[in-house]
């Protein structure tokens, strides 16, 4: 929290004793966010591969069915391509599921790290608020003491008849 007030007298500065822990938790959360992005990217690549195969299959089917040149050779080639595509999609679906599980683990870990960091941040905010209250209380006490001293000097000056 930048811009923290400082007192003129003793320049007391806010210090949070768990600051190092907070920095460690932030760094771990950032690292896990990167890992989650990687896992999500790997998952999406596999999903895109599957969609590309299915799209190509639909386009090939459309081409076969709409063509004037429907012959046994083209139908056999189409059948072989469909079978190969089915196997490929089946394998990709296994990979997609594996990648999804990895991604979900990273989501859980990231969520936990985020929660842990936030818990320390809440402690820091409470410590900051307490520090500010203490600083205001000390400043008020100093001002009250200064005011009382000035008042006593003023009273003493009046008792001396204004000759000080």
N, C-alpha and C positions, 0 to 999 in steps of 0.2 A: 504494500500500500504506500505509494509514493506520496510525498508532500506531507509527511507526518510532522506535526508541530513540535518545536523544540523550545525548551524554556531558556530564557536568557541567563538565568543564574547558574545552574549546574549542567545545562545542555543534556538533560536526561533523554535517552533515545529509546524507542520501543524495541524490545527484543523478545522474540518468540522462541522459547526453548526447544520447540519441536520443528523449527524451520528446516533443519537438515532432513528430517523424516518427510516433511511435506515435499521437499525437492526430490527426494528419492521416489516418492509415490507419483509425483508428476512425471518423472522420467520413465518409470515403469509403465504408466498409463499410456504415454506417448509411444513407447516401443510396442506395446500391445496393439495400439491403434494401427500402427504400421503393419503388424502381423495380420490383423483382421482384414486390412485392405488387400494384402497379398492373397489371403485365403479366399476372400470374396472375388478377387480377380480371377483366380484359378478356377473357382466354381463357375463364374460367368463364361469363361472360355469354353468349358465343356458344354454348358447349356447352349451356347452359340454354335458349337460344332454340331450338336444334335439338331438344332433348328435348321442349320444349313443343309444337312443331309435330308431332312424331311421336306424342306422347300424344294430341293433339287428333285426329289422323288415325285412330288406333286407336279412339278413342271414337266418332268419326263413323261409322266402318266398322261398329262394333258396333251402333250405333243403326240404320243402314241395314239391316243383315242381320236384326236382330231385329224390325224394325217390320212391322206389318201393311199399311202403306201403301206398298208397293214399286211405284213406277211409273216410267215412262221419264223424266219430268222430274227426279225425285229422283236417279235413276241418272246422268243427264247432269250434274247439279250436283255429284254426288259425284265423277264422273270428272274434271271440270274442277278441282275442289278438290284431287284427288290429283295431277294434273299440276302445278298451281301449287305444291303442297307439295313435289313432287320438285325443281322448279327452285329453290325457296327453300332446301331442304335442301342441294342441290348447291352453291349460292352460299355458304351458311353453312359448309359443310365446307371450302371454299377459305379462308374467313376464319379458321376454327378452325385450320387448318394454319399460316397466316401468324402467328397469335397464339401458337401453340405454339412456332414457331421463335424468335419474339421472346422468349418466356418462357425458352426453353432458353439463349439468349444471356445473359440476365440471370442465370440460375442459374450459368453458367460464370463470368461476371464476378464475381458475388458470392462464389463458392467461391474464386476466385483472390485476391480482396481479403481474404477471411477468412484464407486461408493466409498472405498477406503480413503481416497484422496479427499473427497468432500468432507468426510468426518474430521480429518485433521484441519481442513480449511475452516470448518465451523468452530473448532477449538481456537484457531487463530483469530477469527472474528470476535469471539467472546473475550479473548485475552486483550485484543486491541480496544474493544469497548471498555473493558475494565481499566486498562491503562489510561485511556482518555478521561474516564471519570476520576481516577486518582490524580491525574495531572490537573484537572480543573479544580478539584478539592484543594490541592496544594497551592495552586495559584490564588484561589479565593482566600485561603488562610494567610498567604503572604500579603495580599492586598489588604485584608482586614487588619493585619498586624501593622502594616505601613500606615494605614489610615488612623489606627489607634495611636501610634507613635506621633503622627502629625497633630492629632487632636490634643494629646498630652502636652506637646511642645507649645501649641497654641494656648492652652489653658495656663501653662506655666508663664507664658509671656504676658498674659493678661493679669496674672497675680502680681507680677513684678511691676505692674503699672505700665506695661507696654515698653519697658526698657530692657532690651535683651542684648 
